[in-house]
Amino acid sequence: MQLHDAAPAAALDWAAGHLVDGRRVQPHGEREITVVSPRDGSVVGRLAAADETDVDQAVRTARRAFDDGRWSRLPAARRGEILIRFADLVAAHAEELALRVAIEMGKPVREALDVELAAVAGCLRWYGQLADKIADENPASPGDALALVTREPAGVVGAVVPWNFPLTMTAWKLGPALLAGNSVILKPAEQTSFSALRLGDLALEAGVPPGVLNVLPGLGPEAGAALGRHPDVDVLAFTGSVAVGHRFLGYAAESNGKRVWPELGGKSAGVILPDADVARAGRTTAWACFYNQGQMCSASSRMIVHRDVAEEAIAAAVEEARRMRPADPLDPTAPSGAVVSEAHLERILGHVRGALRDGATLAAGTAERFVPDPALAGGSYLAPVVLTGVTEKMAIAREEVFGPVLSVLVVDSTDEAVRLANATPYGLAAGLWTRDLSTAHTVARRLKAGSVWVNCYEEGSMSMPFGGTGASGFGRDKSAHAIDKYTDLKSTWFQLEPR
């Protein structure tokens, strides 16, 4: 299958059925998920949504798989080998998976292939290669005793993932959870259920035993809530909105006090100081807002720029907005694609129209839908928006839009820039643009964010942790630190000599 196929959807198998205990099964739930492609509004496929009974069955399956040791007691090196084989299969099927993602949620197929699927394979391979590098501890102890600290899998993990980077976010959770020896129930976003099921098929093919990874498409208020409340789920890892993340914390309190690891929203700022490479800073800050149609928790949705260089930075952002006009997601040259759904498009437009009512000005884009081609009139598209004249009291400066909308706030000092950057309950990411090394260090320390990019944005590798502070959640994905989320430490004492 090639990216230039005229009708790739017709060549894909959109078979339904949930993945439980190594088999595709029909769920008990009576409600149906209809997956609609935002590319053109066409129906991709339908599948039954999991209900509480289905969740309970999957949890029982995962618990049985964990307790009998088919995965949890497999040597870590062997688990690592299987994860590496999983990564190899993802790479071998990358074009197929990229097409699925592009059709399901609207991102350009080239980005789905070169960024998303490369990240998925890279993540699984990284954790596979980490298998023989996680060591237990032998702390100093009295001479007549031996102390050991061992790391053990937590048990059954529920993973609830979003639609914006559906397979990447899945890999960020599966990699460390599976490497540690856990069993996992994956609940994908309903919009991207088919690609998640296909990923589950590849895990089985790689050698992950039946029951260790189960994939349950379902609706949040039913399947998600049932997973969050289930008393036999030990860990719940979630990426999504603040409101839903708070619900999962509540579900844990109502049930067994399970650990919940929420990675939530953001209202990240790109701070541009007067000594920066202003054109590059403005262009990159805009790109970091518009990339993936602005549907990123770490999107640089606020440009906080010093008045002395604001005009140049805004001009660069406007130029980038024009470059990233949406096109057919299945066109390999498309700079941008569709937003995930018609409902989400209307929410984004509501934010833009509200900002205009509050006094902001359009420097790029409009408050209307965009149609890249008459054949795609049923799709959900929005040209990137740059808003100037934004003040900190406006809703657009405080609320997460999750779309290609950049708000520009002009400041007169570095202190004011830092204050505005931190004037949000979120704390996921920030960008800083300056040529001064001392300023870079001191200001980066003052920015309230889990990740700070200096003279760049969205740089990253699997060796670096990712996560937020404040309303953006806690805990870290990626890196060896993510293993902590899915393991327990056990202290064991051995008496060597009678006392």
N, C-alpha and C positions, 0 to 999 in steps of 0.2 A: 504494500500500500504506500502511495506517495502523497506528499502534501499537495501536489498539484492536481489530484484527482478531482474531476468535475462534480461528482456526487459521492463524497466519502461516506456520508451517513448511510447510504444504501448498502455499502460494503461492510458495515459493522453489524455485529450481532448484538441486539439490544434485549437479550433474553432476561426475563425477570427471575424472581426467586431469591430468597435470602440464603446466606452461606452460614450454615450451622453444622458443627461436627463433621466438617469436611464434605458436606453435600449441599446442593441447592435444594431448598425446601420451600413449600408454600406456607406463609404465615397464617395465624388464626385471625388476625385483624380484619375487620370489615371495611375500613377506610382505605382509600386508594391515593397513591401519589402519582400525579401527572407531571412528567418532566417536559417543560416547554423550552425550546431553544430560543434565547434572546436574539439570536442571529436574525431570524425571520418570523418568529412567533409560531413556528410549526411544533407539533407534538412529537417529541423524540420517542417516548414510550410511557407505559403505565406499569406500576407495580403495587402490590398490596403493602400497606403500611403495618409495621410491627405494632402489636399492642402489649399490654402488661404480661399476658400469658407467654407471648413470644420472647419477651425479655427474660422472664423467669426461666424459660427453657434454655435459653442461650447461657444464662449465668450458671445454671446447673451443669451444663455441658462444659463450660470453661472451668468450673470448680473441679469437676471430675478429672479433666485433663491435667489440671495443676496437681491435684492430690496424688494421682497415680505415677507422677514423675516422668511421663513420656517426654516432657520438655524441661520442666523445672529441675530435674535431676540429671539431665543430659550434661556432659562436660561443657563448660563455657566455650572452649575452643570449637567444639562441634556445633554449638549454636551459632558461633561466629561464622563458621563455614557455610551454614545454611543461609544466614543473612547475606553473605557475599553472593551466593548463588541467586538469591532473591534479587539482589541488585543487578546481577547480570541479566536476569530475565526481564526486569523493568527496562534496562537499556535495549535489549533485543526487541521489545514491544513498544518502544518509546513513541514511534510515529502513530501507532494505533491509539495509545493512551492520550497522546496530545490531541488527536482529532476528537476523541470523546470529550475531553475537557473543553475544547474550543466550542463544540456544539452544545454542550450542556450549560456552560456559564458565560460564554461569549468572549473570552480572551483570545487575542490573535494566536493562531495555531503555531506560528513560528516561535512566539514567546513561550507557549505551552511546551514546545519541544526543547528549545535551547535553554530555557530557564527552569520551568517547573519540573519536567521529567529528568533533566540533568541533576537537579537538586534532590529529587527522590532517590535516584540510583546512588548519588554521591552520599546521601545520608545513610542509607542502608549499608553501603559498603564501609563507611567510616565506622559505624558501630560494630560491624562484623570484624573489622580489623582491630577494634579495641578489646576484643574478647580476652586476649591473653595479657592485657596490660592493666587490668583492675586487680589490685592486690589486697589481701587482708592485712591486718595490722598486728604487730606483736609489741604492745607498749611495755615500757620498763615496769618491772614488778619485783616483789621481794624475792630473794634468792631461792627460797624453798617453794616458790609457786611460779606458774606460767600463765600469763594473761593473753588471750586472743580476742581480737575484734573481727568478726566475720560479717560479710554483707550477704543478705538473703533476699530472694524475691518476695514482694509484698503479697502476691496471690492473684486475685482476679482484678483486672484493670478495665474500667470503662473509659473509652476514648470518644469524645463528642467533638467533631471537627467541622469547620466552616466550609463555605463554597468558594471563597475567593482564591485560595491556593489549596484546592481540595486534597490533592495527593501529597503535596509538600507537607502540609500540616499533619496529614496522616503519618507520613514517614517520620516526622519529628517525634511522634508519640510511639509508633511501633518500634523504631530502632532501639531506643534504650529500654523500653518495657519488655520486648522480646529477648533482647540480649541478656537482661537480668534474670530471665527464666519465668516470667509471668505468663498467664493466659489473658487474652484481650477480647473484649466485645467492642467492636467499632460501630458507632452510629454516625454515618455520614450525614451531611446536609442533604435534605431531600432533593435539592436541585442537581446534585452531583452524585446521585446514588449509583448510577450504572458504572461510572469509572471506578468507584470504590469497590464494587463487587468484582470487577475485572482484576483489580489489584489483589483482592483476596484469592482469586483463582491462581494468580501467579505465585502467591505465597505457598499455597498447597503444592504447586508444581515444583517449587524450590525445595520442598522437604519439611516445611513447617507441619507438624502432625495435626491430624483432624482434631477439632475442638480447642486448639490453642489460639487460633484467630477466627473469630466469628464476626460476620458483617450483617448488621440489622438496619436496613433503611426504615425510617419511621419519622413521625412528626414529633417535634420537641415536646409539646404538652403531654404527649402520651408515652412514646418510647423513651424520650430523653428523661422525662420525669420518673418513669419507672426504673430506669437505670440508676438515676441519682438517689432514689429512695431504697433501692434494693439492699437488704441487710447483709447479703453475701458478696457484695462488691467492696473491695478493700481500698481501691484508689479510683478517683474520677478525674481525668484530665480533660480540660475543656478549653477551646479557643472560640471566642465569639463576643457577643455584646456584654456590656456591664450588667444590664438587667437580668439576662439569663444566667450569667455567672453568679450573681447574688442568689438566684433561685437554687442553683446547685449547692451553694453553701448552706442554704436553708434545708434542702433535702438531706444533706449529711447530718445536720443537727437533729432532724426529725427521725432519722433512722439509726444507723450504727456509728455515727461519728467518723465516717470514712474520710480519708484525706482527699481534699479537693484542690486541684492545681489549676487556677483560672488565668488564662492569658486573654486580656480583655481589650478594650478600645484604646484610642489615643487621639490627641489633638496636637500633634508634634509641630515644632517650630523649626524653621531654618533661619538662623540669625546671621545677618550679613553686616559686618562692620566696615567702616570706611576704607580700611587698608586692604580689603579683600580683592581678589580677581573678580570684579563685580559682574562682568558679563557671564563668566563661567558659573559664578554663584547663583545668579538669577536664573540661568538656564537649567542648572542642575536641581535647584529647589523646585522649579516648576515641573521638571521631569519626575521628581520624586513625589509630587502630588498627583500627577496625571497617569503615572505608570499603573498598569492593570486597571485602567479606567478609574483610578483613584480609590479602588476597593482594597485598601491595605490598612491594617491597624497602625502601621508605622508611617503612613503617608505624611509628607511634609506639607500639611494643609495650611500652615500659616507662614508667610514670609514676613519676618520682622527685620526691617532694613533701616539703616541710618539715613536720615534725611539728606545728607550730603551726596549719597549715591543712589537714592531711591529711583530717580528717573531712569538711570541706566539699567538698574536691576529689573524694574518693571518692564522696560522695553525688551529685555532678554526673555523674561517670562512670557510675554505676549507672543514673541516669535516662536517659542517652544510650544505654546498652545496651538498656534496655527500649524506647526509641523505635525502635531499629534492628533490631527483630525481623524475621527473614527472611519473605519472601512470594514469591508467584509472580513470577519474573523478567519475565514477559510482562505483568504488571500495571503500567501506567505510574505508579501511585502507590506501588509497592513501595519501602520504604526500604532494603532489603537483599535479596540473592538467595541462590543456592546457591553452595557451594564447588565447585571445578572437577570433582571426581570422588569416587567412593566411597572409593577408596584414599587420596586426600588427606584426606578427612574422617576416616578412621580414624587417620591420622598425627596430625592435630590433636588428636583425642580422646586419643590416647596421651600427648601432651604435657600435657594438662590432668590426666589421671589420675595421671601421674607427679608433677606439682606437688602434687596433693592428698596423695599418699603422702609427699612430702617435708615436709609441714606447712603448705602454703598453704591458704587458706580461700576458698570461693566467696562473693563479694559479689553477683554477678549471673551468671545462666546456670547450666548444668549440665554434667556430663561425659557427656551422652547426646545422641544425634541429635535434631533438631527436625523436626517434621512440620507445615508451615504449613497443609496442606489434605489430606484423605484422597486426593484425586485426584493428589496429588504425593508419595504415600508412597514411590515408587521413586526420588525425588530425593535429593540430598545436601545437607542443611541443618544448620546449627549456630547456635543463638542466641548472641549475643555474651557473652563470659565476662569477668568482672572478678575477678582473684585478689588477695587481700590477704594480709598476713603473709609476703610473699615476701622472701627474703634473697639477697644476692649470690652465695652458694655454691650455691643451687638451680639445677638445669639450666634451669628455665623462665626464669631471669634472664639466662642466657648464650646459649641456643640459639635460632636463628630458628625460629619456629613457622609463619609464613606462613598465619595464620588469625586470626579475630576474638577474640584472647585478650590481654587487657591485664593486665600484672603491675605491682602497686603496691609500690614500695619507699619506706619512710619514712626521712628523714634529719634530722639536727639542725643542719646548717650548710651554707653555700654550698660550702665546700671539699669536704665529704663528697659533696654532690650532683654536683659536677664529677668527682670521683674515680670515683664509681659510673657516671656517664654514659660515661666513657672506659674503664671496666673491661670492655672487649670487644675482640676482634680486628677488629671491623668499624669502619667510619668513613664511613657514607653520609650520615646526616642527624641532626639534633637540633632540638628545640624548646626555647625558653627563655621563661619567663613572669616578668616583673618590670615595675614601673612606673618604676624608677630608671634613668635614661639611662646613667650611668656604669657601673652594674652590668651593664646590657645589653651594653655594648661590651666590658668586660673579661672577662665570663664567656663571651660568644660567641667571643672569641679563644681561650679555653682549651678549648673543646669540640672534640674530634677528629672532624670531620665535613666532608664536602664541601659540604653545605648546612646552614645554621643559620637557623631561622625564629624571630624574636623577636615574641612576642605574636600569633602566627599559626601555621599549619602548612599545608604543601602549596601555599603561594602560589608562583606562577611565571609566567614568560613565555618566549617563544622567544629573547629576547635574553640570558637568563641561562643559563650552563652548568650541567649536572647530571652528577654523578659522585661517586665516593667515594675514600677512602684506605684503607690497610691491606687487610684481607681483603675489603673491598667493591670492590676493583679499582682501575683507573687509567684515565686518559683521560676525556674529557667528551663527553656528548651535548648536543644543543641549542646554540644560539648560533653565532656565527661561529667559535668555537674548535673546533667539531666538524669543520670543514673540514680541520684539521691531521691528523686521523686517516686521511684518504683521499687525501692529496696528498703529493708529494715536492717539496722545494725544489731548484732547480737554479741554480748560480752560473755566470754566463757573463761572460767578459772580452773586451773589444774593444780592440785596440791602435789608437789614432787617429793616432799619429805614429811614424815609424821611430825607433828608438833607436840 
